[in-house]
Amino acid sequence: MFCFNLDPQTTYALIIAIPVVWAFRIYTEYKALTQQDGIRQILGPVTLFAAYSMPAFTFHNSSRIALGYFQFWLSRRDWYENAKSDIVYAVSLLPRVKLTLLVADPSVAKQITSSRIHFPKPVEKYGLLTVFGSNIVASEGNLWKKYRRICAPSFSERNNRLVWDTTMRAINGFFESEDWKQSLRNSGKVVIQDLRVHTADWTLRVIAAAGFGQDLSTQTFSQADGNSSLPTAKDAFEIVSKDIMLYLLLPKWFLNHSDQFTWGRVKTKLSGVRRAFTNLQDYLLGIINERRSDGDSTVEGPDSEMSTNHDLFTNLLRANDAEHEETEADDDSKPTLRLDDSELIGNIFVFLLAGHETTAHTLCFALHLLALYPEEQRKLYDDIRVVCNGRIPDDGCSPGILEALSTRTNVPKTSHDNTSIVVHGPKGVQDLVVPVPQGTQVMLHIAGLHYNPKYWPNPTEFKPDRFMPGPGGDPTWPKDAFIPFSAGSRSCIGRRFAETESVAIITTIVLMYEITVKEDAQFRGETFEEKRRRVLKVLNGPTIKPGAVPLVFRKRD
């Protein structure tokens, strides 16, 4: 054993020298990276830690400590205006100097989304989503291709029809509730203090029925752990959807032993979350085992005429069986592409996660906007009456609700190797070739792109007409500059599911009710801009979400 006895002067020298040497190393790395031609011209924010690091999740509002998630909304145009470029390089200093390419240029975004080889998804950042098993969101390469091939048929036109019918039942059931009808009889209006509660309930019912084949008003989970106080299906789905981040972020050993470490409300909360997730997993395994125990040798395809159920989970099981049969028929020596139980549950779980909160928040933003802009609401109402002939629609007539998208602020990619991208300058200005070193974090900045004034005139204004189709029904807006569901081969597989659900809800509400912002005495005298900021307040979360705004619903004549 060696023992070092340092005199005070040497100790003080080391205390000073170590941070000096460390700072010099950081400075040297910073200069070496940022002085490269093509990088130097587009330097943006400098932070201590990079985006998607743990400090970024902790300091989500930060613009100096880390590129916090919420900063991608708050600074959606600031970085690009300061750099005078629609792509910028952010620089983080710890633990080593690292570059993050922020992209709000549609042509560059298209270069990135069109090249999965050079810019794959950084699946290591999605590890939390594999809590039930590997899945389409948290995979890349051949594994992702396998999941895409088996999962894609689940989102069939018959499922879209089920989404529409389920959504109509959910929204009409809400309007037929006794409390709603009693309020209309008493005052001719209904005041909703926080619409977020109701949009979350609507979308939860839709994803439960069209995703899992569950009617939340009647179904319960089977006994799984001998406890007589198991939650109903509705309770479990609500807990899973609401407390997903709590379950994903807390260590599993802590959740499993929370009865020993916690007490009171915390203990009750964590116990309920643990049991809800356990029962959801047991329930899904039960569906799989029940199907296998039936012993039906006939495999129905996802669009079979014999099929009566077209929820996503049933479709996924059918497609999985069909893929297995096809592989065996083609070549017995080929490895089967069939998903195992954990992969089946992992994929349907991410459908639940993706199909609930984001759609609920989008609907809430859309209804807040329509309440704030009564003239636009009237135009939408007139359009619906023309298209749907004054009746509650029974198919997908699609008004312009795209202005409310999207609640996701960015999409991460990574540079697989040393490559470069080309930024096209204005006419007469030479193109800029930007080097992208291997391992560079790349962020498709959705919020920055959607608010880019080069492609969206007056981007902060509510102008649904910008999304109205031109002659022949073709889109008139810049499609490459609008990527609420991402783009390329990795675009959202459930886009039609979400669009169908959103259109059904918005169409039905606007056709039946006039929506206004409740005029409270405390806000008397506020200007329109002040009112706009209040009604459209954005809060941080796993996705950006609206604040609570009291709305008034009056029956249309």
LUMGU-104401 format. One line per field, with one value per residue (C-alpha): residue in one letter; residue number from 1; x negated, y, z negated. Coordinates in nm, 3 decimals, padded with zeros to 5 digits. Layout:
LUMGU-104401
type = [A,...];
seq = [NUM,...];
east = [X,...];
north = [Y,...];
up = [Z,...];
end
This chain:
LUMGU-104401
type = [M,F,C,F,N,L,D,P,Q,T,T,Y,A,L,I,I,A,I,P,V,V,W,A,F,R,I,Y,T,E,Y,K,A,L,T,Q,Q,D,G,I,R,Q,I,L,G,P,V,T,L,F,A,A,Y,S,M,P,A,F,T,F,H,N,S,S,R,I,A,L,G,Y,F,Q,F,W,L,S,R,R,D,W,Y,E,N,A,K,S,D,I,V,Y,A,V,S,L,L,P,R,V,K,L,T,L,L,V,A,D,P,S,V,A,K,Q,I,T,S,S,R,I,H,F,P,K,P,V,E,K,Y,G,L,L,T,V,F,G,S,N,I,V,A,S,E,G,N,L,W,K,K,Y,R,R,I,C,A,P,S,F,S,E,R,N,N,R,L,V,W,D,T,T,M,R,A,I,N,G,F,F,E,S,E,D,W,K,Q,S,L,R,N,S,G,K,V,V,I,Q,D,L,R,V,H,T,A,D,W,T,L,R,V,I,A,A,A,G,F,G,Q,D,L,S,T,Q,T,F,S,Q,A,D,G,N,S,S,L,P,T,A,K,D,A,F,E,I,V,S,K,D,I,M,L,Y,L,L,L,P,K,W,F,L,N,H,S,D,Q,F,T,W,G,R,V,K,T,K,L,S,G,V,R,R,A,F,T,N,L,Q,D,Y,L,L,G,I,I,N,E,R,R,S,D,G,D,S,T,V,E,G,P,D,S,E,M,S,T,N,H,D,L,F,T,N,L,L,R,A,N,D,A,E,H,E,E,T,E,A,D,D,D,S,K,P,T,L,R,L,D,D,S,E,L,I,G,N,I,F,V,F,L,L,A,G,H,E,T,T,A,H,T,L,C,F,A,L,H,L,L,A,L,Y,P,E,E,Q,R,K,L,Y,D,D,I,R,V,V,C,N,G,R,I,P,D,D,G,C,S,P,G,I,L,E,A,L,S,T,R,T,N,V,P,K,T,S,H,D,N,T,S,I,V,V,H,G,P,K,G,V,Q,D,L,V,V,P,V,P,Q,G,T,Q,V,M,L,H,I,A,G,L,H,Y,N,P,K,Y,W,P,N,P,T,E,F,K,P,D,R,F,M,P,G,P,G,G,D,P,T,W,P,K,D,A,F,I,P,F,S,A,G,S,R,S,C,I,G,R,R,F,A,E,T,E,S,V,A,I,I,T,T,I,V,L,M,Y,E,I,T,V,K,E,D,A,Q,F,R,G,E,T,F,E,E,K,R,R,R,V,L,K,V,L,N,G,P,T,I,K,P,G,A,V,P,L,V,F,R,K,R,D];
seq = [1,2,3,4,5,6,7,8,9,10,11,12,13,14,15,16,17,18,19,20,21,22,23,24,25,26,27,28,29,30,31,32,33,34,35,36,37,38,39,40,41,42,43,44,45,46,47,48,49,50,51,52,53,54,55,56,57,58,59,60,61,62,63,64,65,66,67,68,69,70,71,72,73,74,75,76,77,78,79,80,81,82,83,84,85,86,87,88,89,90,91,92,93,94,95,96,97,98,99,100,101,102,103,104,105,106,107,108,109,110,111,112,113,114,115,116,117,118,119,120,121,122,123,124,125,126,127,128,129,130,131,132,133,134,135,136,137,138,139,140,141,142,143,144,145,146,147,148,149,150,151,152,153,154,155,156,157,158,159,160,161,162,163,164,165,166,167,168,169,170,171,172,173,174,175,176,177,178,179,180,181,182,183,184,185,186,187,188,189,190,191,192,193,194,195,196,197,198,199,200,201,202,203,204,205,206,207,208,209,210,211,212,213,214,215,216,217,218,219,220,221,222,223,224,225,226,227,228,229,230,231,232,233,234,235,236,237,238,239,240,241,242,243,244,245,246,247,248,249,250,251,252,253,254,255,256,257,258,259,260,261,262,263,264,265,266,267,268,269,270,271,272,273,274,275,276,277,278,279,280,281,282,283,284,285,286,287,288,289,290,291,292,293,294,295,296,297,298,299,300,301,302,303,304,305,306,307,308,309,310,311,312,313,314,315,316,317,318,319,320,321,322,323,324,325,326,327,328,329,330,331,332,333,334,335,336,337,338,339,340,341,342,343,344,345,346,347,348,349,350,351,352,353,354,355,356,357,358,359,360,361,362,363,364,365,366,367,368,369,370,371,372,373,374,375,376,377,378,379,380,381,382,383,384,385,386,387,388,389,390,391,392,393,394,395,396,397,398,399,400,401,402,403,404,405,406,407,408,409,410,411,412,413,414,415,416,417,418,419,420,421,422,423,424,425,426,427,428,429,430,431,432,433,434,435,436,437,438,439,440,441,442,443,444,445,446,447,448,449,450,451,452,453,454,455,456,457,458,459,460,461,462,463,464,465,466,467,468,469,470,471,472,473,474,475,476,477,478,479,480,481,482,483,484,485,486,487,488,489,490,491,492,493,494,495,496,497,498,499,500,501,502,503,504,505,506,507,508,509,510,511,512,513,514,515,516,517,518,519,520,521,522,523,524,525,526,527,528,529,530,531,532,533,534,535,536,537,538,539,540,541,542,543,544,545,546,547,548,549,550,551,552,553,554,555,556,557];
east = [00.000,-00.129,-00.064,-00.111,-00.176,-00.142,-00.247,00.012,-00.152,-00.138,00.224,00.322,00.135,00.324,00.656,00.584,00.410,00.671,00.961,00.723,00.606,00.965,01.080,00.791,00.888,01.250,01.136,00.906,01.181,01.428,01.194,01.105,01.472,01.618,01.350,01.421,01.549,01.922,01.962,01.816,02.077,02.380,02.285,02.581,02.638,02.368,02.478,02.307,02.489,02.641,03.006,03.152,02.894,03.022,02.963,03.175,03.467,03.410,03.367,03.629,03.673,03.300,03.121,02.779,02.746,02.876,03.098,03.405,03.703,03.924,03.658,03.732,04.069,03.968,03.674,03.838,03.706,03.453,03.154,03.203,03.261,02.945,02.738,02.915,02.952,03.225,02.982,02.751,02.494,02.550,02.241,02.239,01.927,01.969,01.848,01.676,01.743,02.027,02.214,02.591,02.728,03.064,03.261,03.551,03.485,03.725,03.473,03.216,03.483,03.572,03.206,03.194,03.526,03.452,03.128,03.181,02.834,02.652,02.901,03.055,03.271,03.069,03.251,03.048,03.247,03.570,03.469,03.741,04.005,03.896,04.036,04.273,04.059,03.877,04.097,04.120,04.044,03.730,03.569,03.369,03.226,03.355,03.540,03.737,03.813,03.951,04.176,04.289,04.380,04.593,04.740,04.833,05.130,05.287,05.361,05.606,05.903,06.128,05.945,05.990,06.363,06.358,06.173,06.440,06.733,06.572,06.495,06.851,06.985,06.747,06.826,07.201,07.212,07.048,07.312,07.592,07.479,07.740,07.511,07.455,07.824,07.927,07.687,07.828,08.183,08.097,07.891,07.874,07.498,07.233,06.915,06.610,06.339,06.060,06.112,05.793,05.974,06.238,06.016,05.797,06.106,06.227,05.895,05.846,06.182,06.093,05.749,05.894,06.167,05.993,05.654,05.740,06.103,06.208,06.523,06.405,06.758,06.815,06.494,06.280,05.950,05.951,05.814,05.435,05.278,05.544,05.642,06.014,05.963,05.817,05.888,06.139,06.011,06.101,05.905,05.602,05.601,05.636,05.352,05.123,05.189,05.164,04.869,04.662,04.362,04.363,04.350,04.081,03.849,03.861,03.632,03.832,03.679,03.810,04.162,04.160,04.062,04.247,04.459,04.143,03.993,04.294,04.608,04.941,05.046,04.712,04.748,05.103,04.999,04.701,04.893,05.174,04.929,04.743,05.061,05.215,04.912,04.894,05.261,05.236,04.949,05.137,05.447,05.263,05.093,05.437,05.563,05.262,05.300,05.676,05.624,05.370,05.585,05.870,05.669,05.804,05.578,05.723,05.520,05.726,05.552,05.601,05.856,06.033,06.405,06.445,06.306,06.543,06.290,06.049,05.886,05.510,05.422,05.642,05.507,05.152,05.209,05.356,05.074,04.819,04.973,04.998,04.633,04.528,04.728,04.590,04.229,04.275,04.441,04.163,03.865,03.846,03.481,03.557,03.575,03.934,04.038,04.305,04.305,04.273,04.507,04.290,04.259,04.636,04.702,04.416,04.559,04.920,04.798,04.629,04.951,05.130,04.862,04.852,05.227,05.353,05.176,05.060,05.403,05.575,05.348,05.385,05.765,05.749,05.526,05.758,06.071,05.896,05.801,06.154,06.297,06.047,06.118,06.499,06.479,06.261,06.493,06.787,06.602,06.525,06.889,07.004,06.754,06.875,07.238,07.154,06.940,07.154,07.487,07.578,07.568,07.341,07.086,07.050,06.726,06.406,06.493,06.180,06.193,05.876,05.766,05.397,05.315,05.320,05.048,04.810,04.749,04.409,04.122,03.837,03.728,03.378,03.144,02.774,02.495,02.383,02.060,01.869,02.095,02.218,02.536,02.595,02.777,02.914,02.872,03.098,03.060,02.710,02.572,02.342,02.463,02.308,02.166,02.199,01.983,02.163,01.905,01.980,02.185,02.328,02.671,02.922,03.253,03.532,03.677,04.048,04.149,03.872,03.976,04.348,04.286,04.038,04.167,03.992,04.247,04.537,04.636,04.733,04.670,04.800,05.144,05.430,05.498,05.662,05.711,05.342,05.420,05.715,05.651,05.610,05.770,05.791,05.761,05.381,05.217,05.110,04.889,04.517,04.545,04.175,04.206,04.488,04.384,04.604,04.580,04.212,04.123,03.963,03.979,03.978,04.289,04.564,04.735,05.052,05.104,05.437,05.559,05.491,05.627,05.948,06.010,05.933,06.151,06.445,06.431,06.374,06.639,06.903,06.842,06.834,07.146,07.344,07.204,07.070,06.757,06.643,06.391,06.562,06.557,06.445,06.452,06.084,05.993,06.216,06.027,05.754,05.645,05.684,05.312,05.328,05.627,05.449,05.146,05.372,05.584,05.292,05.055,04.821,04.701,04.415,04.464,04.364,04.522,04.618,04.966,05.225,05.319,05.660,05.902,06.275,06.482,06.854,07.053,07.388,07.618,07.641,07.987];
north = [00.000,00.343,00.644,00.995,01.273,01.602,01.927,02.208,02.397,02.092,02.026,02.384,02.364,02.048,02.202,02.489,02.290,02.016,02.245,02.458,02.153,02.033,02.376,02.390,02.048,02.160,02.481,02.290,02.046,02.331,02.519,02.208,02.128,02.473,02.615,02.361,02.517,02.455,02.438,02.776,02.958,02.812,02.801,02.825,02.786,02.663,02.456,02.252,01.929,01.799,01.741,01.409,01.385,01.332,01.699,01.793,01.598,01.747,02.108,02.088,02.468,02.535,02.709,02.716,02.405,02.175,02.171,02.092,01.940,02.245,02.473,02.325,02.496,02.814,02.883,02.750,03.034,03.218,02.997,03.025,03.399,03.456,03.234,03.361,03.001,02.737,02.480,02.548,02.358,02.356,02.284,02.107,02.100,01.810,01.545,01.605,01.869,01.745,01.883,01.866,01.965,02.145,02.135,02.364,02.354,02.129,02.032,01.930,01.747,01.554,01.461,01.321,01.133,00.988,00.828,00.579,00.438,00.764,00.898,00.611,00.649,00.656,00.360,00.382,00.694,00.492,00.221,00.320,00.227,-00.138,-00.195,-00.464,-00.574,-00.463,-00.269,-00.069,00.266,00.151,-00.047,00.009,-00.189,-00.539,-00.562,-00.248,-00.386,-00.701,-00.501,-00.269,-00.561,-00.729,-00.417,-00.218,-00.441,-00.374,-00.016,-00.124,00.063,-00.159,-00.044,00.317,00.246,00.107,00.418,00.639,00.441,00.416,00.787,00.875,00.655,00.812,01.173,01.120,00.928,01.227,01.462,01.226,01.215,01.335,01.608,01.753,01.750,01.891,02.185,02.260,02.252,02.483,02.751,02.668,02.616,02.393,02.530,02.302,02.425,02.204,02.042,01.837,01.599,01.521,01.497,01.254,01.046,01.044,00.936,00.677,00.518,00.517,00.360,00.102,-00.001,00.041,-00.061,-00.336,-00.426,-00.304,-00.118,00.070,00.114,-00.259,-00.463,-00.561,-00.739,-01.097,-01.183,-01.194,-01.172,-01.302,-00.951,-00.879,-00.508,-00.521,-00.212,-00.221,-00.207,00.161,00.230,00.037,00.202,00.546,00.481,00.341,00.629,00.901,00.771,00.620,00.847,00.771,00.399,00.436,00.661,00.500,00.197,-00.127,-00.247,00.067,00.018,-00.348,-00.260,00.071,-00.064,-00.079,00.256,00.484,00.564,00.743,00.884,00.804,00.438,00.425,00.598,00.375,00.061,00.155,00.227,-00.103,-00.308,-00.134,-00.212,-00.568,-00.628,-00.473,-00.708,-01.010,-00.912,-00.890,-01.224,-01.365,-01.260,-01.423,-01.749,-01.760,-01.732,-02.012,-02.237,-02.213,-02.443,-02.283,-02.397,-02.143,-01.824,-01.522,-01.234,-00.886,-00.804,-01.138,-01.132,-01.380,-01.127,-00.934,-00.770,-00.518,-00.362,-00.319,-00.599,-00.856,-00.741,-00.767,-01.124,-01.221,-01.057,-01.226,-01.569,-01.500,-01.394,-01.711,-01.930,-01.753,-01.792,-02.163,-02.214,-02.034,-02.203,-02.420,-02.324,-01.952,-01.810,-01.731,-01.367,-01.435,-01.201,-01.357,-01.261,-00.979,-00.827,-00.847,-00.674,-00.427,-00.312,-00.281,-00.092,00.178,00.205,00.285,00.535,00.711,00.704,00.863,01.170,01.332,01.312,01.438,01.743,01.815,01.809,02.041,02.290,02.278,02.349,02.630,02.787,02.757,02.915,03.200,03.266,03.256,03.364,03.065,02.840,02.968,02.903,02.550,02.498,02.616,02.384,02.088,02.161,02.170,01.858,01.656,01.797,01.921,01.575,01.411,01.255,00.881,00.886,01.082,01.431,01.625,01.994,02.199,02.111,02.073,02.412,02.253,01.998,01.907,01.847,01.691,01.941,01.736,01.401,01.274,01.108,01.028,01.032,00.677,00.782,01.088,01.248,01.589,01.767,02.046,02.364,02.539,02.914,03.174,03.248,03.379,03.250,02.950,02.632,02.549,02.200,02.115,01.832,01.595,01.392,01.037,01.022,01.372,01.409,01.544,01.701,01.748,02.053,02.020,02.335,02.536,02.407,02.466,02.826,02.903,03.223,03.131,02.856,02.965,03.333,03.478,03.142,03.250,03.339,03.089,03.043,02.707,02.822,02.764,02.391,02.398,02.192,02.359,02.270,01.895,01.840,01.864,02.019,02.380,02.399,02.303,01.936,01.898,02.180,02.006,01.693,01.652,01.274,01.283,01.189,00.924,00.553,00.619,00.837,00.753,00.426,00.540,00.866,00.765,00.639,00.977,01.181,00.979,01.015,01.388,01.466,01.271,01.459,01.809,01.765,01.640,01.909,02.202,02.080,02.052,02.327,02.680,02.705,03.025,03.120,03.182,03.552,03.575,03.904,03.869,03.896,04.192,04.454,04.222,04.282,04.015,03.941,03.895,03.667,03.475,03.414,03.292,03.060,02.918,02.878,02.585,02.364,02.119,01.742,01.426,01.625,01.991,02.035,02.312,02.486,02.474,02.717,02.740,02.697,02.745,02.510,02.630,02.416,02.537,02.615];
up = [00.000,00.090,-00.123,00.009,-00.235,-00.050,-00.202,-00.204,00.083,00.311,00.212,00.293,00.623,00.720,00.621,00.857,01.132,01.181,01.276,01.486,01.681,01.717,01.839,02.087,02.223,02.268,02.437,02.674,02.771,02.818,03.050,03.251,03.317,03.366,03.594,03.868,04.187,04.216,03.838,03.748,03.961,03.781,03.414,03.177,02.803,02.565,02.265,01.996,02.088,02.410,02.501,02.385,02.106,01.750,01.659,01.963,01.819,01.474,01.594,01.868,01.890,01.907,02.191,02.021,01.806,02.081,02.387,02.178,02.358,02.300,02.445,02.786,02.754,02.573,02.811,03.124,03.343,03.124,03.203,03.580,03.582,03.379,03.611,03.926,04.037,04.024,03.895,03.602,03.405,03.029,02.822,02.485,02.268,02.022,01.980,02.317,02.581,02.799,03.100,03.148,03.488,03.461,03.785,03.880,04.256,04.455,04.723,04.460,04.261,04.575,04.634,04.281,04.279,04.623,04.506,04.225,04.291,04.220,03.962,03.763,03.457,03.131,02.978,02.656,02.571,02.583,02.338,02.092,02.348,02.348,02.000,02.136,02.429,02.741,02.982,03.303,03.137,02.953,03.236,03.553,03.845,03.919,03.589,03.673,04.022,03.862,03.628,03.905,04.131,03.865,03.700,04.012,04.112,03.771,03.882,04.149,04.295,04.087,03.778,03.891,03.920,03.568,03.449,03.604,03.459,03.116,03.110,03.202,02.922,02.671,02.760,02.799,02.470,02.306,02.445,02.339,01.976,01.727,01.584,01.930,02.022,01.685,01.722,02.068,01.932,01.642,01.815,02.185,02.159,02.006,01.849,01.853,01.620,01.753,02.093,02.054,01.819,02.080,02.388,02.193,02.109,02.471,02.615,02.342,02.428,02.797,02.754,02.513,02.758,03.094,02.957,02.709,02.778,02.434,02.336,02.029,01.897,01.845,01.852,01.555,01.529,01.412,01.069,01.098,00.753,00.515,00.408,00.416,00.469,00.819,01.029,01.308,01.663,01.676,01.356,01.478,01.820,01.659,01.414,01.683,01.922,01.655,01.454,01.734,01.673,01.300,01.376,01.640,01.442,01.098,01.045,01.055,00.727,00.560,00.698,00.598,00.240,00.212,-00.075,-00.285,-00.181,-00.161,-00.354,-00.333,00.001,00.163,00.068,00.204,00.525,00.598,00.504,00.743,01.026,00.975,00.966,01.267,01.483,01.353,01.428,01.773,01.855,01.713,01.905,02.237,02.171,02.097,02.440,02.608,02.413,02.467,02.840,02.838,02.625,02.878,03.103,03.423,03.704,03.946,03.945,04.040,04.208,04.061,04.334,04.343,04.419,04.132,03.885,03.662,03.429,03.575,03.271,03.297,03.058,03.235,03.571,03.439,03.320,03.658,03.851,03.625,03.689,04.061,04.080,03.897,04.135,04.441,04.323,04.259,04.599,04.787,04.630,04.319,04.275,04.241,03.889,03.793,03.789,03.530,03.229,02.886,02.602,02.469,02.818,02.871,02.540,02.593,02.925,02.813,02.505,02.714,02.919,02.593,02.491,02.829,02.891,02.574,02.435,02.758,02.920,02.605,02.589,02.960,02.929,02.631,02.813,03.117,02.913,02.723,03.055,03.195,02.880,02.901,03.272,03.315,03.681,03.765,03.568,03.773,04.099,03.984,03.888,04.231,04.401,04.197,04.283,04.653,04.652,04.410,04.525,04.179,04.020,03.768,04.002,04.040,04.236,04.256,04.372,04.274,04.169,04.131,03.776,03.856,03.705,03.359,03.442,03.300,02.931,02.997,03.024,03.171,03.314,03.226,03.474,03.466,03.721,03.791,03.960,04.075,04.331,04.442,04.540,04.788,04.688,04.995,04.982,05.143,05.511,05.580,05.250,05.248,05.079,04.743,04.689,04.319,04.180,03.944,03.749,03.644,03.324,03.364,03.207,03.460,03.365,03.617,03.448,03.524,03.338,03.507,03.848,03.798,03.694,03.971,04.139,04.467,04.519,04.297,04.334,03.995,03.824,03.481,03.620,03.623,03.995,04.074,04.435,04.495,04.484,04.721,05.038,05.373,05.708,05.750,05.376,05.372,05.063,05.105,04.799,04.797,04.703,04.622,04.368,04.181,03.994,03.682,03.725,03.824,04.184,04.398,04.327,03.950,03.961,03.712,03.798,03.619,03.805,03.960,03.622,03.460,03.751,03.771,03.399,03.397,03.697,03.550,03.219,03.359,03.630,03.389,03.127,03.370,03.553,03.228,03.006,03.015,02.800,02.629,02.361,02.026,01.942,01.578,01.387,01.298,01.667,01.746,01.943,02.077,02.435,02.702,02.689,02.312,02.354,02.627,02.406,02.127,02.342,02.537,02.242,02.299,02.014,02.002,01.995,02.186,02.470,02.449,02.307,02.268,01.947,01.783,01.953,01.866,02.184,02.245,02.471,02.610,02.821,03.180,03.317];
end
